[in-house]
Amino acid sequence: MPWLLYRVVRDRPGLLRDLTLVVGGLGLDATSGIGNTRAIMLDAGGESDVSH
């Protein structure tokens, strides 16, 4: 599965929720993640609604 890397500009409450909403809006599922105060990596699966 692909990993999506997000650079964290400002850590704040609700940041992970907002990122998973973006991933869900693309038609993907965030199945797991890892991160710190500088970056978050989300394991994303599913069929993307985004055309290239």
Residue, then its C-alpha position, 0 to 999 in steps of 0.5 A: m500500500p502507498w504511504l502518504l507523507y505530510r509535513v507538519v507546519r504547526d502541530r495542533p489538536g485535530l490535525l490527524r482528523d483533518l488529514t484523514l478527512v483529506v485522505g477520505g475525500l480522495g477515496l482512500d482509507a488511512t489504515s495506519g500511521i506514524g509520525n512526530t511533531r514534524a511529519i506524519m506518514l499515513d498508510a493509505g489504501g483503496e481506489s482513489d477518485v483523483s484522475h491524473 
